[in-house]
Amino acid sequence: MENVIKVGMADLKVCKLPDSLITLGLGSCVGICLYDSITKVSGMAHIMLPDSKQMTRDKNPAKYADTGIDLLIHDMIQLGADRKRLKAKIAGGAQMFAFSAAADSLGRVGDRNVEAVKAKLVSLRIPILAEDTGLNYGRTIQFFSEDGSLLIKSVGKELKRI
């Protein structure tokens, strides 16, 4: 019997076959899904911000791209994944609100999150097999440990599986 495990905002979870992972309402946040196709160990992180180094008081590593991905890999290895076999799929990073040019650097949180996630995965040599990022709408994603597929639901859009 499959369990659907909910991943909250600034949270991460891991599972293995037959379970799946779901996170609701990705706006500017990015959902990072990692998968080991041999052990069927999957992981999902719902990151909110690109860089933990700018935040001194917040100690939640799952909130940030730079620390959340490291913790996700650690937890997946504990469940039996092989670091060398991990592959990634990412979604989210939307521009949810219009900003003036002066506020643009602050308003680009979605873009900066996507950039940070991609840079971190490249530095770890984890290939990104597919992505659904950017634009101006939110996403709910479900990641399946059976085959590493990522189902993307958005209001007013057709279901997408990558």
Residue pairs with C-beta under 8 A, 6 or more apart in sequence:
1 18
2 18
2 19
2 20
3 15
3 18
3 19
3 20
4 19
4 20
4 21
4 22
4 142
5 13
5 15
5 19
5 20
5 21
5 22
6 13
6 22
6 23
6 24
7 13
7 21
7 22
7 23
7 31
7 44
7 45
7 46
8 23
8 46
9 23
9 25
9 29
9 46
9 48
10 46
10 47
10 48
10 60
10 62
10 63
11 23
11 45
11 46
11 62
12 43
12 44
12 45
12 46
12 62
12 68
12 71
12 72
12 75
13 21
13 43
13 44
14 41
14 42
14 43
14 44
14 72
14 75
14 76
14 78
14 79
15 21
15 41
15 42
15 43
15 79
15 145
16 39
16 40
16 41
16 42
16 79
16 80
16 145
17 40
17 145
17 146
18 145
18 146
19 42
19 145
20 42
20 142
20 143
20 144
20 145
20 146
21 33
21 42
21 43
21 44
21 142
21 143
21 145
22 140
22 141
22 142
22 143
23 31
23 44
23 46
23 140
23 141
24 140
25 138
25 139
25 140
26 46
26 91
26 92
26 93
26 94
26 138
26 139
26 140
26 141
27 92
27 94
27 96
27 110
27 138
28 48
28 92
28 93
28 94
28 95
28 96
28 109
28 110
28 113
29 46
29 47
29 48
29 92
29 93
29 113
30 46
30 47
30 65
30 90
30 91
30 92
30 93
30 110
30 113
30 114
30 117
30 133
31 44
31 45
31 46
31 47
31 90
31 91
31 92
31 139
31 141
31 143
32 44
32 45
32 47
32 65
32 68
32 69
32 72
32 88
32 90
32 117
32 121
33 42
33 43
33 44
33 88
33 89
33 90
33 91
33 141
33 143
33 148
33 150
34 42
34 43
34 44
34 69
34 72
34 73
34 76
34 81
34 86
34 87
34 88
34 126
35 41
35 42
35 43
35 86
35 87
35 88
35 89
35 143
35 145
35 148
36 42
36 76
36 80
36 81
36 82
36 85
36 86
37 85
37 87
37 148
38 82
38 85
39 79
39 80
39 81
39 82
39 85
40 145
40 146
41 76
41 79
41 80
41 81
41 145
42 76
42 143
42 144
42 145
42 148
43 72
43 73
43 75
43 76
43 81
44 72
44 141
44 143
45 62
45 68
45 69
45 71
45 72
46 62
47 62
47 63
47 64
47 65
47 68
47 69
47 113
47 117
48 63
48 64
48 113
49 55
49 63
49 64
49 65
49 109
49 113
50 64
50 65
50 66
50 109
50 112
50 113
50 115
50 116
50 117
51 64
51 65
51 66
51 116
52 58
52 61
52 63
52 64
52 66
52 67
53 66
55 64
61 67
61 68
61 70
61 71
62 68
62 71
62 72
65 113
65 116
65 117
65 120
66 116
66 120
69 117
69 120
69 121
69 124
73 81
73 83
73 86
73 124
76 86
77 83
86 126
87 126
87 127
87 128
87 129
87 148
88 121
88 126
88 127
88 128
88 129
89 128
89 129
89 130
89 131
89 143
89 148
89 150
89 162
90 114
90 117
90 118
90 121
90 128
90 131
90 132
90 133
91 131
91 132
91 133
91 139
91 141
91 150
91 152
91 162
92 110
92 113
92 114
92 133
92 139
92 141
93 110
93 111
93 113
93 114
93 117
93 133
93 134
94 110
94 133
94 134
94 135
94 136
94 137
94 138
94 139
95 107
95 108
95 110
95 111
95 134
95 135
95 136
96 110
96 136
96 138
97 107
99 106
99 107
110 133
110 134
111 134
114 131
114 133
114 134
118 128
121 127
121 128
129 148
129 162
130 150
130 162
131 162
132 139
132 150
132 152
132 160
132 162
137 154
137 155
137 156
137 157
138 154
138 155
139 152
139 153
139 154
140 152
140 153
140 154
141 150
141 151
141 152
141 153
142 150
142 151
142 153
143 149
143 150
143 151
144 150
144 151
149 161
149 162
150 161
150 162
151 159
151 160
151 161
152 159
152 160
152 161
152 162
153 159
154 160
